Amino acid sequence: MRTNWQVCSLVVQAKSQNIAAIGTQLNTLPGCEVAL
């Protein structure tokens, strides 16, 4: 089965010390990929 990927954006406002933890949590969502 061919998969067509769509690009979408999510803007998150966070304190700098929390950015890594937020990225880690978002990466646990199925099909989610985080680029910092």
Order of alpha helices (4+ residues) and beta strands (2+ residues): alpha
